[in-house]
Amino acid sequence: MKIKVRIAEKKTVSKEINSDYIRLDDFLKLNDAVQSGGHAKIVIQGGEVKVNGETCLSRGKKLRKGDSAEYNGTVYKVI
């Protein structure tokens, strides 16, 4: 018996910034991915966020245009 598994595609959200960079925690708040800065701190330091495909534990990580952050099945791109 064969079992077929479908992997759900990740939702992608793009957000434009008007500066050289934005901190990871601020970017998650800007996209309403988290409820507050405290919530951002918990999910980032808990290893639930990936930046450019790698787990990131630093909430002060600087994201620049072209970078992406993934949290809770959604990819957030900086444009």
N, CA, C and O of each residue as an XYZ file, in Angstrom:
316
protein
N       0.841     -1.176      0.000
C       0.000      0.000      0.000
C       0.885      1.238      0.000
O       1.811      1.346      0.804
N       0.599      2.170     -0.902
C       1.354      3.409     -0.990
C       0.588      4.518     -0.287
O      -0.638      4.612     -0.357
N       1.353      5.339      0.384
C       0.757      6.482      1.069
C       1.301      7.743      0.416
O       2.513      7.917      0.289
N       0.402      8.612      0.007
C       0.813      9.875     -0.583
C       0.673     10.973      0.460
O      -0.342     11.085      1.149
N       1.706     11.766      0.552
C       1.706     12.862      1.512
C       1.854     14.165      0.752
O       2.725     14.297     -0.108
N       1.020     15.108      1.065
C       1.142     16.437      0.464
C       1.706     17.385      1.501
O       1.237     17.450      2.638
N       2.705     18.105      1.087
C       3.302     19.103      1.967
C       2.701     20.452      1.595
O       2.778     20.894      0.448
N       2.112     21.082      2.578
C       1.473     22.375      2.315
C       2.529     23.410      1.961
O       3.588     23.477      2.585
N       2.224     24.212      0.956
C       3.150     25.271      0.583
C       3.096     26.363      1.637
O       2.050     26.644      2.222
N       4.240     26.961      1.858
C       4.328     28.014      2.858
C       3.792     29.314      2.288
O       4.043     29.664      1.135
N       3.062     30.006      3.112
C       2.537     31.317      2.726
C       3.699     32.303      2.725
O       4.559     32.251      3.604
N       3.726     33.203      1.740
C       4.787     34.197      1.650
C       4.189     35.597      1.735
O       3.225     35.924      1.043
N       4.785     36.414      2.598
C       4.358     37.801      2.776
C       5.576     38.681      2.542
O       6.646     38.430      3.097
N       5.412     39.714      1.718
C       6.509     40.650      1.459
C       6.196     41.987      2.097
O       5.058     42.454      2.062
N       7.217     42.601      2.680
C       7.041     43.907      3.322
C       8.216     44.788      2.946
O       9.374     44.390      3.070
N       7.905     45.988      2.486
C       8.938     46.939      2.092
C       9.379     47.751      3.300
O       8.558     48.165      4.118
N      10.688     47.975      3.403
C      11.216     48.829      4.467
C      11.880     50.040      3.815
O      12.350     49.969      2.679
N      11.911     51.146      4.548
C      12.460     52.398      4.014
C      13.795     52.765      4.637
O      14.207     53.924      4.600
N      14.469     51.777      5.209
C      15.775     52.019      5.815
C      16.745     50.942      5.330
O      16.363     50.038      4.588
N      18.004     51.051      5.760
C      19.014     50.073      5.336
C      18.748     48.684      5.908
O      19.025     47.673      5.262
N      18.208     48.646      7.125
C      17.952     47.359      7.777
C      16.814     47.509      8.785
O      16.391     48.616      9.119
N      16.330     46.347      9.260
C      15.333     46.303     10.323
C      15.683     45.129     11.216
O      16.098     44.075     10.734
N      15.518     45.310     12.510
C      15.808     44.217     13.450
C      14.755     43.114     13.304
O      13.595     43.385     12.993
N      15.174     41.882     13.530
C      14.295     40.731     13.372
C      13.033     40.857     14.216
O      11.932     40.629     13.716
N      13.177     41.213     15.480
C      11.992     41.306     16.339
C      11.034     42.389     15.853
O       9.818     42.200     15.898
N      11.559     43.513     15.394
C      10.722     44.581     14.860
C      10.031     44.152     13.566
O       8.882     44.519     13.317
N      10.734     43.377     12.751
C      10.162     42.909     11.492
C       8.991     41.960     11.736
O       7.978     42.023     11.039
N       9.132     41.085     12.725
C       8.034     40.176     13.054
C       6.825     40.956     13.570
O       5.686     40.628     13.239
N       7.070     41.979     14.375
C       5.975     42.820     14.878
C       5.328     43.595     13.729
O       4.103     43.710     13.680
N       6.127     44.122     12.812
C       5.626     44.882     11.678
C       4.675     44.047     10.818
O       3.702     44.568     10.273
N       4.959     42.769     10.705
C       4.145     41.861      9.905
C       3.010     41.210     10.693
O       2.300     40.356     10.161
N       2.833     41.603     11.944
C       1.807     41.024     12.827
C       1.968     39.512     13.001
O       0.992     38.794     13.219
N       3.208     39.043     12.903
C       3.485     37.623     13.118
C       3.485     37.315     14.612
O       3.194     36.190     15.018
N       3.809     38.308     15.422
C       3.805     38.176     16.880
C       2.979     39.323     17.460
O       2.722     40.323     16.791
N       2.571     39.157     18.718
C       1.700     40.148     19.334
C       2.454     41.311     19.957
O       1.931     42.423     20.038
N       3.693     41.056     20.402
C       4.451     42.096     21.095
C       5.938     41.798     21.010
O       6.354     40.758     20.500
N       6.725     42.729     21.518
C       8.167     42.510     21.562
C       8.541     41.346     22.461
O       9.478     40.605     22.167
N       7.816     41.184     23.551
C       8.060     40.059     24.454
C       7.768     38.728     23.787
O       8.503     37.756     23.963
N       6.693     38.695     23.025
C       6.346     37.478     22.293
C       7.421     37.175     21.251
O       7.802     36.019     21.068
N       7.913     38.222     20.562
C       8.987     38.041     19.584
C      10.227     37.456     20.246
O      10.852     36.546     19.702
N      10.584     37.973     21.416
C      11.757     37.490     22.149
C      11.623     36.000     22.458
O      12.577     35.239     22.290
N      10.452     35.590     22.903
C      10.228     34.192     23.278
C      10.363     33.266     22.071
O      11.039     32.241     22.153
N       9.725     33.617     20.950
C       9.765     32.715     19.793
C      11.139     32.694     19.136
O      11.568     31.655     18.635
N      11.836     33.833     19.132
C      13.178     33.869     18.529
C      14.157     33.070     19.377
O      14.875     32.215     18.859
N      14.188     33.343     20.676
C      15.134     32.640     21.548
C      14.749     31.182     21.751
O      15.570     30.381     22.199
N      13.505     30.828     21.423
C      13.062     29.437     21.491
C      13.407     28.651     20.236
O      13.098     27.462     20.146
N      14.045     29.300     19.268
C      14.476     28.611     18.056
C      13.366     28.380     17.050
O      13.486     27.507     16.190
N      12.282     29.150     17.140
C      11.146     28.956     16.242
C      11.228     29.792     14.966
O      10.369     29.660     14.093
N      12.240     30.646     14.840
C      12.353     31.546     13.696
C      13.607     31.214     12.888
O      14.686     31.001     13.441
N      13.437     31.177     11.573
C      14.579     30.964     10.681
C      14.797     32.229      9.870
O      13.845     32.863      9.415
N      16.056     32.585      9.696
C      16.421     33.717      8.840
C      17.235     33.158      7.691
O      18.275     32.534      7.899
N      16.764     33.383      6.494
C      17.409     32.864      5.282
C      17.660     31.358      5.376
O      18.698     30.861      4.940
N      16.692     30.641      5.952
C      16.757     29.181      6.019
C      17.487     28.597      7.213
O      17.504     27.377      7.377
N      18.094     29.432      8.054
C      18.827     28.944      9.222
C      18.195     29.468     10.504
O      17.776     30.624     10.571
N      18.128     28.623     11.511
C      17.561     29.035     12.789
C      18.365     30.195     13.366
O      19.595     30.157     13.400
N      17.663     31.214     13.814
C      18.306     32.407     14.358
C      17.824     32.615     15.794
O      16.620     32.624     16.053
N      18.758     32.782     16.720
C      18.421     32.983     18.127
C      18.652     34.419     18.584
O      18.480     34.731     19.762
N      19.035     35.284     17.670
C      19.350     36.674     18.004
C      18.218     37.593     17.555
O      18.003     37.774     16.357
N      17.497     38.172     18.509
C      16.369     39.017     18.138
C      16.823     40.346     17.545
O      16.027     41.038     16.911
N      18.084     40.712     17.738
C      18.634     41.937     17.176
C      19.246     41.743     15.795
O      19.875     42.656     15.260
N      19.066     40.571     15.222
C      19.606     40.272     13.885
C      19.099     41.309     12.894
O      17.902     41.588     12.836
N      20.012     41.876     12.118
C      19.643     42.896     11.144
C      19.230     42.238      9.831
O      19.993     41.476      9.238
N      18.023     42.540      9.391
C      17.530     42.050      8.118
C      17.634     43.173      7.097
O      17.262     44.315      7.367
N      18.138     42.833      5.939
C      18.268     43.809      4.858
C      17.414     43.354      3.674
O      16.914     42.229      3.655
N      17.256     44.220      2.706
C      16.451     43.888      1.533
C      16.967     42.602      0.899
O      18.168     42.440      0.682
N      16.048     41.695      0.607
C      16.404     40.395      0.038
C      16.426     39.281      1.066
O      16.401     38.106      0.700
N      16.473     39.631      2.365
C      16.462     38.619      3.424
C      15.037     38.124      3.663
O      14.066     38.770      3.268
N      14.931     36.971      4.313
C      13.620     36.448      4.660
C      13.660     35.843      6.054
O      14.689     35.337      6.503
N      12.526     35.907      6.722
C      12.365     35.304      8.043
C      11.172     34.364      7.975
O      10.142     34.705      7.394
N      11.307     33.188      8.564
C      10.226     32.207      8.547
C       9.781     31.917      9.970
O      10.591     31.621     10.848
N       8.473     32.009     10.176
C       7.910     31.711     11.487
C       6.494     31.171     11.313
O       5.694     31.729     10.562
N       6.204     30.110     11.995
C       4.851     29.543     12.049
C       4.282     29.239     10.662
O       3.106     29.496     10.401
N       5.109     28.696      9.783
C       4.660     28.286      8.456
C       4.531     29.400      7.435
O       4.030     29.172      6.334
N       4.973     30.600      7.782
C       4.895     31.730      6.866
C       6.286     32.314      6.654
O       7.061     32.457      7.600
N       6.594     32.648      5.409
C       7.871     33.269      5.076
C       7.618     34.755      4.856
O       6.767     35.143      4.056
N       8.381     35.587      5.587
C       8.255     37.036      5.494
C       9.508     37.556      4.786
O      10.624     37.370      5.272
N       9.316     38.206      3.640
C      10.452     38.695      2.852
C      10.580     40.205      2.986
O       9.585     40.930      3.003
N      11.828     40.666      3.082
C      12.124     42.097      3.146
C      12.354     42.578      1.719
O      13.208     42.053      1.004
N      11.583     43.583      1.315
C      11.791     44.145     -0.028
C      12.045     45.638      0.070
O      12.244     46.299     -0.950
